[in-house]
Amino acid sequence: MSEATSVEVITADVINQQALHSMQVMEQWGNGEVYNEATWIERGRQAVVKTLEGMFELGKALIVLKEHTEHGRFMEIAEQELGVKEREARRLMSATKRFATPQMQKAQPKLITLGKSKLLELLVEDDDTLVELAEGGDINGNTLDDVDRMTIKELRLALREAREDSKAKDKVMSEKNAKIDELAEKLAKNKNKQPKPADVARELSAQLASTEVSARSEISKLKDIFDGFMAHKEAHGSDHTALMVGAINQLILDCEILRGQYLLPTDTPTDEVPSWLTDETSETDVHERGMPLPFDEDDG
């Protein structure tokens, strides 16, 4: 027998064995039908739906029983008659109530395809999130198809991460809002608080002094530049006088424009001292502070 013939015989034998195995499986579990993958996938899906529908029917029964019996009797019925532990009973009733709303009933057909275990895990999310998931949205980046491919353990981890992310965002937003509220409160207080004229004058005077010092400091830097120009002239014969004079004249012109704008005299007045610069305090201020006036003193 040639090598090619041997391979064909082996292949045919394998196929026959697979066909025989399929017939045996279908005879036992498939009502003697011929296997078709698409058909059995669809039947599997329908079975999942029926299982979940049965879950909701059980949830309704538990709700009715709970509302008509005492707690002890209810748990006795749930465990002994229905084989449902307390935690499972609570989850089933919660799921049934959640899916009783019109909003969740619209999402139910797609969500129940995930199976009972995943559906119960998803109930930690709010209704809006679940409806969005059913309509093509996601939970922390995981779509309905992603959830379908996950194991229960992976789904729990994904949901926990989603909750942690949500809490972190809420914390950041809360702190941000608190800072905004604090700033708004300070601004409101400052807006309502009218400063004293003397305080305003002192503040403006301080700003003027600071600006004057800064301006004079910048002008003093011209000396270094002018020294550089002179050294350059001696070394290379270039004359920079026009630039130097132009800079000084521009500064003088800017100052003269400012003087004329406010009609300021050339000489500094020396006979006027602002009241807020003196240490004298008016009698009214002294009296308001509860300090004795000179004529209040006891001569005796």
Residue frames as qw, qx, qy, qz and C-alpha x, y, z in Angstrom:
[[0.000, 0.889, 0.457, 0.000, 0.00, 0.00, 0.00],
 [0.412, 0.490, -0.030, 0.768, 1.41, 3.39, -1.01],
 [0.231, -0.183, -0.454, 0.841, 1.90, 6.23, 1.48],
 [0.281, -0.065, -0.157, -0.944, -0.85, 8.33, -0.13],
 [0.608, -0.265, -0.639, -0.390, -3.31, 5.44, 0.05],
 [0.495, -0.247, -0.692, 0.464, -2.42, 4.90, 3.71],
 [0.017, -0.084, -0.249, 0.965, -3.15, 8.55, 4.55],
 [0.459, -0.148, -0.371, -0.794, -6.51, 8.37, 2.78],
 [0.619, -0.278, -0.732, -0.059, -7.49, 5.27, 4.74],
 [0.351, -0.225, -0.569, 0.709, -6.51, 6.90, 8.06],
 [0.153, 0.006, 0.010, -0.988, -8.42, 10.08, 7.19],
 [0.564, -0.213, -0.537, -0.589, -11.53, 8.14, 6.22],
 [0.567, -0.268, -0.742, 0.235, -11.29, 6.14, 9.42],
 [0.162, -0.152, -0.407, 0.886, -11.07, 9.31, 11.53],
 [0.350, -0.073, -0.210, -0.910, -14.08, 10.79, 9.75],
 [0.617, -0.249, -0.683, -0.302, -16.07, 7.62, 10.29],
 [0.450, -0.255, -0.678, 0.523, -15.20, 7.64, 13.99],
 [0.034, 0.089, 0.194, -0.976, -16.25, 11.29, 14.33],
 [0.488, -0.141, -0.428, -0.748, -19.52, 10.59, 12.52],
 [0.603, -0.270, -0.751, 0.007, -20.21, 7.60, 14.75],
 [0.291, -0.212, -0.545, 0.757, -19.47, 9.66, 17.86],
 [0.224, -0.009, -0.052, -0.973, -21.80, 12.41, 16.64],
 [0.576, -0.223, -0.609, -0.497, -24.59, 9.90, 16.03],
 [0.529, -0.282, -0.733, 0.321, -24.19, 8.50, 19.53],
 [0.117, -0.161, -0.348, 0.916, -24.26, 11.97, 21.12],
 [0.358, -0.039, -0.236, -0.903, -27.28, 13.07, 19.09],
 [0.568, -0.252, -0.744, -0.244, -29.10, 9.84, 19.85],
 [0.454, -0.340, -0.664, 0.487, -28.61, 10.38, 23.57],
 [0.166, -0.484, -0.307, 0.803, -28.95, 14.17, 23.84],
 [0.110, 0.293, -0.274, -0.909, -30.20, 15.52, 20.51],
 [0.673, 0.342, 0.386, -0.529, -33.39, 13.54, 19.88],
 [0.722, 0.167, 0.619, 0.261, -31.69, 11.63, 17.07],
 [0.399, 0.900, 0.073, -0.159, -31.33, 14.74, 14.91],
 [0.751, 0.348, 0.005, 0.561, -28.39, 15.52, 12.63],
 [0.450, -0.588, -0.162, 0.652, -25.98, 17.93, 14.33],
 [0.332, 0.716, 0.218, 0.574, -26.06, 21.56, 13.16],
 [0.433, -0.100, -0.368, 0.817, -23.99, 24.10, 15.06],
 [0.130, -0.240, -0.081, -0.959, -26.20, 27.14, 14.36],
 [0.609, -0.427, -0.510, -0.432, -29.31, 25.25, 15.43],
 [0.706, -0.396, -0.511, 0.290, -27.87, 24.24, 18.78],
 [0.276, 0.042, -0.220, 0.935, -26.43, 27.68, 19.48],
 [0.340, -0.344, -0.222, -0.847, -29.90, 29.14, 19.01],
 [0.720, -0.427, -0.520, -0.170, -31.43, 26.48, 21.24],
 [0.581, -0.170, -0.458, 0.651, -28.83, 27.25, 23.86],
 [0.018, 0.180, -0.063, 0.981, -29.74, 30.92, 23.74],
 [0.553, -0.403, -0.372, -0.627, -33.41, 30.14, 24.09],
 [0.729, -0.335, -0.567, 0.188, -32.65, 27.93, 27.09],
 [0.354, -0.015, -0.341, 0.871, -30.76, 30.80, 28.73],
 [0.266, -0.287, -0.125, -0.912, -33.75, 33.09, 28.22],
 [0.704, -0.393, -0.486, -0.338, -36.14, 30.52, 29.65],
 [0.642, -0.197, -0.546, 0.500, -33.84, 29.99, 32.62],
 [0.147, 0.040, -0.227, 0.962, -33.78, 33.70, 33.37],
 [0.469, -0.338, -0.302, -0.758, -37.50, 34.01, 32.84],
 [0.742, -0.358, -0.567, 0.011, -37.85, 31.23, 35.37],
 [0.449, -0.056, -0.432, 0.780, -35.55, 33.19, 37.67],
 [0.163, -0.196, 0.028, -0.967, -37.85, 36.21, 37.52],
 [0.667, -0.358, -0.458, -0.466, -40.89, 34.02, 38.13],
 [0.687, -0.258, -0.566, 0.377, -39.14, 32.60, 41.18],
 [0.214, 0.074, -0.261, 0.939, -38.34, 36.15, 42.27],
 [0.426, -0.336, -0.214, -0.812, -42.01, 37.11, 42.00],
 [0.754, -0.352, -0.543, -0.116, -43.01, 34.06, 44.05],
 [0.557, -0.130, -0.487, 0.660, -40.48, 34.95, 46.73],
 [0.040, -0.209, 0.083, -0.974, -41.75, 38.54, 46.88],
 [0.608, -0.372, -0.352, -0.607, -45.34, 37.39, 47.29],
 [0.768, -0.291, -0.548, 0.162, -44.40, 34.87, 49.97],
 [0.414, 0.021, -0.386, 0.824, -42.27, 37.38, 51.84],
 [0.214, -0.272, -0.010, -0.938, -45.08, 39.93, 51.91],
 [0.725, -0.328, -0.299, -0.527, -47.49, 37.36, 53.35],
 [0.870, -0.268, -0.383, 0.160, -45.37, 35.56, 55.93],
 [0.458, -0.860, 0.207, 0.080, -43.19, 36.34, 58.91],
 [0.219, 0.770, -0.594, -0.084, -39.44, 36.35, 58.35],
 [0.394, -0.341, 0.847, -0.105, -38.81, 33.01, 60.00],
 [0.722, 0.337, 0.572, -0.194, -41.57, 31.29, 58.07],
 [0.546, 0.792, -0.143, -0.231, -40.49, 32.93, 54.83],
 [0.082, 0.670, -0.735, -0.062, -36.92, 31.66, 55.13],
 [0.563, -0.089, 0.804, -0.167, -38.20, 28.22, 56.07],
 [0.736, 0.556, 0.327, -0.207, -40.24, 28.09, 52.87],
 [0.385, 0.834, -0.359, -0.167, -37.41, 29.51, 50.76],
 [0.066, -0.577, 0.814, -0.012, -34.80, 27.05, 52.01],
 [0.457, -0.045, 0.871, -0.177, -36.83, 23.89, 52.59],
 [0.637, 0.527, 0.508, -0.241, -39.49, 24.13, 49.90],
 [0.547, 0.832, -0.025, -0.084, -37.64, 26.04, 47.17],
 [0.875, -0.036, 0.072, 0.477, -34.02, 25.24, 47.97],
 [0.316, 0.746, -0.006, 0.586, -33.02, 28.92, 48.02],
 [0.540, -0.275, -0.417, 0.678, -30.69, 30.34, 50.67],
 [0.093, -0.840, -0.352, 0.403, -31.39, 33.74, 52.26],
 [0.188, -0.552, 0.314, 0.749, -28.71, 35.66, 50.31],
 [0.144, 0.101, 0.784, 0.596, -29.81, 34.14, 47.02],
 [0.031, 0.693, 0.720, -0.018, -33.45, 34.88, 47.82],
 [0.100, -0.799, -0.136, 0.577, -32.66, 38.54, 48.46],
 [0.163, -0.359, 0.541, 0.743, -30.71, 38.81, 45.21],
 [0.118, 0.336, 0.848, 0.393, -33.52, 37.19, 43.22],
 [0.012, -0.805, -0.559, 0.200, -36.13, 39.50, 44.71],
 [0.161, -0.697, 0.115, 0.689, -33.90, 42.52, 44.10],
 [0.173, -0.115, 0.699, 0.685, -33.34, 41.53, 40.47],
 [0.085, 0.546, 0.811, 0.192, -37.05, 40.96, 39.93],
 [0.060, -0.847, -0.351, 0.395, -37.93, 44.37, 41.35],
 [0.204, -0.533, 0.342, 0.746, -35.23, 46.08, 39.31],
 [0.079, 0.005, 0.765, 0.640, -36.46, 44.59, 36.04],
 [0.117, 0.620, 0.763, -0.137, -40.09, 45.42, 36.81],
 [0.050, 0.703, 0.065, -0.707, -39.62, 49.06, 35.78],
 [0.674, 0.705, 0.195, -0.103, -40.44, 50.10, 32.18],
 [0.145, 0.867, -0.462, -0.116, -36.90, 51.38, 31.71],
 [0.321, -0.444, 0.836, 0.028, -35.28, 48.08, 32.67],
 [0.750, 0.292, 0.570, -0.164, -37.83, 45.98, 30.80],
 [0.578, 0.790, -0.129, -0.160, -36.57, 47.55, 27.58],
 [0.102, 0.717, -0.689, 0.022, -33.02, 46.51, 28.42],
 [0.746, -0.248, 0.566, -0.249, -33.98, 43.04, 29.67],
 [0.920, 0.375, 0.069, -0.090, -33.91, 41.12, 26.33],
 [0.559, 0.670, -0.415, 0.256, -30.24, 41.93, 25.76],
 [0.210, -0.639, 0.609, -0.420, -29.08, 41.71, 29.36],
 [0.853, -0.194, 0.383, -0.298, -30.59, 38.29, 30.01],
 [0.859, 0.447, -0.249, 0.031, -28.43, 36.81, 27.25],
 [0.129, 0.683, -0.626, 0.354, -25.51, 37.19, 29.67],
 [0.624, -0.120, -0.761, 0.130, -26.89, 34.52, 31.97],
 [0.569, -0.737, -0.345, -0.114, -28.12, 34.52, 35.53],
 [0.710, -0.404, -0.159, 0.555, -24.78, 34.83, 37.34],
 [0.369, 0.126, 0.138, 0.910, -23.52, 37.80, 35.31],
 [0.195, -0.655, -0.402, -0.609, -26.90, 39.48, 35.42],
 [0.619, -0.715, -0.317, 0.079, -26.97, 39.31, 39.20],
 [0.621, -0.240, -0.036, 0.745, -23.42, 40.69, 39.36],
 [0.207, 0.369, 0.290, 0.858, -24.42, 43.62, 37.15],
 [0.313, -0.773, -0.506, -0.218, -27.19, 44.64, 39.54],
 [0.503, -0.504, -0.217, 0.668, -24.64, 46.59, 41.60],
 [0.186, 0.061, 0.283, 0.939, -24.81, 49.19, 38.81],
 [0.316, 0.407, 0.372, -0.772, -27.64, 51.72, 38.58],
 [0.622, 0.525, 0.570, -0.112, -30.48, 51.40, 36.06],
 [0.356, 0.881, -0.126, -0.285, -29.17, 54.12, 33.75],
 [0.131, -0.613, 0.743, 0.234, -25.81, 52.36, 33.45],
 [0.500, 0.063, 0.863, 0.033, -27.42, 49.00, 32.66],
 [0.554, 0.717, 0.370, -0.205, -29.77, 50.52, 30.08],
 [0.198, 0.856, -0.377, -0.291, -26.84, 52.29, 28.45],
 [0.318, -0.374, 0.854, 0.171, -24.90, 49.01, 28.38],
 [0.569, 0.349, 0.743, -0.052, -27.82, 47.24, 26.69],
 [0.459, 0.844, 0.208, -0.182, -28.11, 50.03, 24.12],
 [0.748, 0.541, -0.048, 0.382, -24.48, 49.79, 23.03],
 [0.128, -0.901, 0.301, -0.286, -22.73, 51.71, 25.77],
 [0.690, 0.205, -0.606, 0.339, -20.10, 50.44, 28.16],
 [0.650, -0.758, -0.039, -0.029, -19.11, 50.11, 31.79],
 [0.434, -0.746, 0.419, 0.284, -15.63, 51.50, 32.27],
 [0.173, 0.584, -0.655, -0.447, -14.81, 50.67, 28.65],
 [0.189, -0.014, 0.980, 0.060, -16.42, 47.20, 28.63],
 [0.507, 0.044, -0.333, -0.794, -19.27, 46.68, 26.16],
 [0.853, -0.075, 0.234, -0.461, -22.01, 44.05, 26.36],
 [0.879, 0.351, -0.322, 0.006, -19.96, 41.74, 24.14],
 [0.253, 0.539, -0.656, 0.463, -16.94, 42.22, 26.40],
 [0.530, -0.314, 0.524, -0.589, -19.03, 41.31, 29.44],
 [0.937, 0.129, -0.023, -0.325, -20.37, 38.26, 27.61],
 [0.747, 0.425, -0.474, 0.191, -16.80, 37.02, 27.00],
 [0.070, -0.587, 0.601, -0.537, -15.72, 37.58, 30.60],
 [0.493, -0.208, -0.823, 0.188, -15.68, 35.04, 33.36],
 [0.446, -0.804, -0.375, -0.117, -17.60, 35.86, 36.53],
 [0.647, -0.488, -0.084, 0.580, -14.32, 36.65, 38.28],
 [0.373, 0.133, 0.269, 0.878, -13.24, 39.01, 35.50],
 [0.146, -0.689, -0.450, -0.549, -16.62, 40.73, 35.56],
 [0.558, -0.752, -0.306, 0.174, -16.46, 41.28, 39.32],
 [0.575, -0.295, 0.067, 0.760, -12.99, 42.78, 38.96],
 [0.203, 0.364, 0.393, 0.820, -14.11, 45.06, 36.12],
 [0.312, -0.773, -0.437, -0.337, -17.13, 46.26, 38.10],
 [0.612, -0.644, -0.196, 0.414, -15.00, 46.90, 41.18],
 [0.466, -0.071, 0.193, 0.860, -12.52, 48.93, 39.12],
 [0.004, 0.577, 0.457, 0.677, -15.41, 50.89, 37.61],
 [0.460, -0.807, -0.368, -0.043, -16.76, 51.72, 41.07],
 [0.617, -0.470, -0.036, 0.630, -13.31, 52.76, 42.29],
 [0.326, 0.205, 0.324, 0.864, -12.82, 55.00, 39.25],
 [0.187, -0.718, -0.467, -0.481, -16.24, 56.53, 39.82],
 [0.565, -0.741, -0.272, 0.238, -15.47, 57.19, 43.49],
 [0.558, -0.228, 0.104, 0.791, -12.14, 58.78, 42.57],
 [0.138, 0.421, 0.401, 0.802, -13.82, 61.06, 40.03],
 [0.371, -0.784, -0.438, -0.236, -16.54, 61.98, 42.52],
 [0.618, -0.583, -0.170, 0.499, -13.88, 62.81, 45.12],
 [0.413, 0.008, 0.224, 0.883, -11.97, 65.05, 42.71],
 [0.071, -0.577, -0.464, -0.668, -15.19, 66.78, 41.65],
 [0.505, -0.758, -0.411, 0.035, -16.28, 67.20, 45.27],
 [0.569, -0.442, -0.047, 0.692, -12.94, 68.76, 46.24],
 [0.263, 0.223, 0.354, 0.869, -13.04, 70.99, 43.18],
 [0.238, -0.704, -0.484, -0.462, -16.57, 72.16, 44.00],
 [0.575, -0.685, -0.315, 0.317, -15.56, 72.77, 47.61],
 [0.475, -0.214, 0.098, 0.848, -12.68, 74.98, 46.49],
 [0.051, 0.435, 0.452, 0.778, -14.96, 76.86, 44.11],
 [0.410, -0.761, -0.472, -0.172, -17.51, 77.40, 46.88],
 [0.592, -0.546, -0.180, 0.565, -14.78, 78.57, 49.24],
 [0.344, 0.020, 0.243, 0.907, -13.45, 81.03, 46.67],
 [0.124, -0.593, -0.512, -0.609, -16.94, 82.29, 45.88],
 [0.508, -0.745, -0.415, 0.124, -17.57, 82.84, 49.59],
 [0.523, -0.386, -0.021, 0.760, -14.35, 84.79, 49.98],
 [0.184, 0.247, 0.389, 0.868, -15.13, 86.92, 46.94],
 [0.283, -0.714, -0.531, -0.358, -18.60, 87.62, 48.26],
 [0.546, -0.683, -0.286, 0.392, -17.20, 88.68, 51.63],
 [0.440, -0.206, 0.153, 0.860, -14.58, 90.90, 50.02],
 [0.055, 0.458, 0.509, 0.726, -17.20, 92.41, 47.75],
 [0.386, -0.777, -0.458, -0.193, -19.45, 93.30, 50.66],
 [0.596, -0.591, -0.155, 0.522, -16.60, 94.57, 52.82],
 [0.302, 0.908, 0.049, 0.287, -15.81, 98.22, 52.10],
 [0.700, -0.053, -0.240, 0.670, -12.15, 99.09, 52.84],
 [0.232, -0.843, -0.191, 0.447, -11.31, 102.28, 54.72],
 [0.440, 0.893, -0.029, 0.091, -10.13, 105.19, 52.55],
 [0.233, -0.826, 0.512, 0.020, -6.85, 105.37, 54.48],
 [0.734, -0.170, 0.646, 0.121, -6.19, 101.67, 53.82],
 [0.708, 0.620, 0.309, 0.137, -6.84, 102.15, 50.10],
 [0.180, 0.955, -0.226, 0.063, -4.46, 105.12, 50.01],
 [0.475, -0.627, 0.613, 0.064, -1.74, 103.16, 51.81],
 [0.800, 0.140, 0.568, 0.137, -2.13, 100.25, 49.39],
 [0.571, 0.795, 0.141, 0.149, -1.89, 102.53, 46.35],
 [0.086, -0.921, 0.380, -0.020, 1.12, 104.29, 47.84],
 [0.653, -0.383, 0.642, 0.119, 2.87, 100.97, 48.39],
 [0.769, 0.430, 0.443, 0.168, 2.14, 99.93, 44.81],
 [0.332, 0.936, -0.072, 0.094, 3.54, 103.23, 43.51],
 [0.322, -0.785, 0.528, 0.038, 6.72, 102.87, 45.56],
 [0.757, -0.100, 0.629, 0.143, 7.22, 99.30, 44.38],
 [0.674, 0.650, 0.309, 0.165, 6.68, 100.26, 40.74],
 [0.101, 0.967, -0.233, 0.028, 9.05, 103.21, 41.06],
 [0.508, -0.586, 0.621, 0.116, 11.80, 101.01, 42.48],
 [0.775, 0.196, 0.575, 0.174, 11.30, 98.47, 39.70],
 [0.508, 0.842, 0.141, 0.112, 11.38, 101.17, 37.00],
 [0.075, -0.915, 0.396, 0.005, 14.53, 102.77, 38.38],
 [0.678, -0.341, 0.637, 0.138, 16.15, 99.36, 38.65],
 [0.744, 0.455, 0.445, 0.201, 15.43, 98.68, 34.99],
 [0.298, 0.949, -0.054, 0.092, 16.69, 102.12, 33.95],
 [0.397, -0.769, 0.489, 0.109, 19.93, 101.55, 35.88],
 [0.816, 0.025, 0.530, 0.229, 20.61, 98.60, 33.59],
 [0.541, 0.834, 0.076, 0.078, 21.07, 101.08, 30.74],
 [0.197, -0.869, 0.441, 0.106, 24.47, 101.98, 32.18],
 [0.654, -0.239, 0.686, 0.213, 25.86, 98.52, 31.47],
 [0.664, 0.561, 0.463, 0.174, 24.49, 98.66, 27.93],
 [0.215, 0.974, -0.078, 0.013, 25.87, 102.16, 27.36],
 [0.423, -0.680, 0.569, 0.187, 29.28, 101.02, 28.68],
 [0.721, 0.106, 0.642, 0.238, 29.17, 98.24, 26.14],
 [0.498, 0.825, 0.242, 0.110, 28.37, 100.70, 23.36],
 [0.053, -0.948, 0.305, 0.071, 31.33, 102.91, 24.38],
 [0.580, -0.419, 0.661, 0.225, 33.73, 99.96, 24.51],
 [0.695, 0.412, 0.553, 0.201, 32.53, 98.87, 21.10],
 [0.308, 0.950, 0.045, 0.015, 33.09, 102.40, 19.78],
 [0.259, -0.816, 0.494, 0.154, 36.66, 102.50, 21.07],
 [0.629, -0.189, 0.723, 0.216, 37.45, 99.10, 19.64],
 [0.499, 0.352, 0.702, 0.367, 35.75, 99.40, 16.28],
 [0.098, -0.086, 0.190, 0.973, 34.97, 103.08, 15.80],
 [0.157, -0.527, -0.727, -0.411, 31.20, 102.61, 15.62],
 [0.103, -0.134, 0.282, -0.944, 29.10, 105.47, 17.01],
 [0.247, -0.440, -0.861, -0.065, 26.00, 104.47, 18.99],
 [0.014, -0.105, -0.322, 0.941, 25.13, 107.93, 20.29],
 [0.436, -0.115, -0.343, -0.824, 21.86, 108.11, 18.37],
 [0.622, -0.270, -0.723, -0.134, 20.59, 104.89, 19.93],
 [0.398, -0.224, -0.617, 0.641, 21.59, 105.96, 23.43],
 [0.111, 0.073, 0.117, -0.984, 20.04, 109.42, 23.16],
 [0.496, -0.168, -0.533, -0.665, 16.92, 107.97, 21.56],
 [0.545, -0.307, -0.771, 0.121, 16.38, 105.58, 24.45],
 [0.231, -0.264, -0.481, 0.804, 16.77, 108.32, 27.07],
 [0.222, 0.016, -0.144, -0.964, 14.55, 110.76, 25.18],
 [0.520, -0.257, -0.680, -0.449, 11.82, 108.14, 24.85],
 [0.459, -0.363, -0.712, 0.386, 11.85, 107.49, 28.60],
 [0.079, -0.219, -0.241, 0.942, 11.71, 111.21, 29.32],
 [0.333, -0.089, -0.414, -0.842, 8.88, 111.66, 26.81],
 [0.512, -0.348, -0.773, -0.143, 6.86, 108.84, 28.40],
 [0.344, -0.382, -0.577, 0.634, 7.26, 110.47, 31.82],
 [0.053, 0.142, -0.009, -0.988, 6.29, 113.91, 30.50],
 [0.416, -0.230, -0.616, -0.628, 3.18, 112.49, 28.85],
 [0.497, -0.421, -0.739, 0.171, 2.21, 110.92, 32.17],
 [0.218, -0.291, -0.347, 0.864, 2.86, 114.23, 33.99],
 [0.201, 0.013, -0.247, -0.948, 0.71, 116.16, 31.53],
 [0.419, -0.312, -0.775, -0.355, -2.09, 113.60, 31.65],
 [0.495, -0.594, -0.599, 0.209, -2.57, 114.25, 35.38],
 [0.022, 0.888, 0.028, 0.459, -1.49, 117.95, 35.37],
 [0.782, -0.486, -0.165, 0.355, 1.33, 117.26, 37.78],
 [0.010, -0.978, 0.204, 0.046, 3.76, 120.09, 38.70],
 [0.648, 0.540, -0.470, 0.258, 7.47, 119.88, 38.03],
 [0.068, 0.428, -0.675, 0.598, 8.44, 120.38, 41.67],
 [0.470, -0.316, -0.821, 0.071, 7.26, 118.04, 44.40],
 [0.389, -0.733, -0.082, -0.552, 4.83, 119.72, 46.84],
 [0.454, 0.136, -0.699, 0.535, 6.39, 119.87, 50.31],
 [0.208, -0.188, 0.382, -0.881, 3.69, 121.62, 52.35],
 [0.782, -0.099, -0.079, -0.611, 0.98, 118.99, 52.05],
 [0.007, 0.235, -0.959, 0.157, 1.08, 115.73, 54.01],
 [0.583, -0.247, -0.600, -0.489, -1.81, 113.29, 53.50],
 [0.581, -0.506, 0.293, -0.566, -3.76, 112.69, 56.68],
 [0.986, -0.089, -0.065, -0.123, -3.35, 108.95, 56.33],
 [0.696, 0.394, -0.407, 0.442, 0.46, 109.35, 56.47],
 [0.116, -0.593, 0.427, -0.673, 0.38, 111.04, 59.86],
 [0.345, -0.093, -0.884, 0.303, 0.18, 109.31, 63.19],
 [0.257, -0.022, 0.333, -0.907, -2.48, 111.70, 64.39],
 [0.094, -0.371, -0.918, -0.105, -5.86, 110.23, 65.17],
 [0.246, -0.455, -0.213, -0.829, -9.05, 112.24, 65.02],
 [0.308, -0.173, 0.594, -0.723, -11.08, 112.76, 68.15],
 [0.805, 0.071, -0.074, -0.584, -13.95, 110.89, 66.53],
 [0.743, 0.240, -0.625, 0.002, -11.79, 107.80, 65.93],
 [0.161, 0.264, -0.750, 0.585, -10.48, 107.92, 69.49],
 [0.515, -0.093, 0.370, -0.767, -13.95, 108.26, 70.94],
 [0.845, 0.136, -0.284, -0.432, -15.27, 105.40, 68.79],
 [0.642, 0.234, -0.702, 0.199, -12.51, 103.15, 70.11],
 [0.704, -0.622, -0.341, -0.029, -13.51, 103.91, 73.70],
 [0.601, 0.039, -0.271, 0.751, -10.35, 105.89, 74.48],
 [0.214, -0.798, -0.381, 0.416, -10.65, 108.90, 76.86],
 [0.359, 0.771, 0.127, 0.511, -10.46, 112.34, 75.31],
 [0.375, 0.242, -0.381, 0.810, -8.24, 115.00, 76.93],
 [0.309, -0.379, 0.134, -0.862, -11.21, 116.80, 78.45],
 [0.822, -0.317, -0.365, -0.300, -12.51, 113.54, 79.92],
 [0.594, 0.125, -0.618, 0.499, -9.50, 113.14, 82.19],
 [0.543, -0.767, -0.343, 0.018, -10.06, 113.61, 85.88],
 [0.238, 0.747, -0.293, 0.547, -8.07, 116.65, 87.00],
 [0.572, -0.658, 0.320, -0.371, -8.42, 115.63, 90.58]]
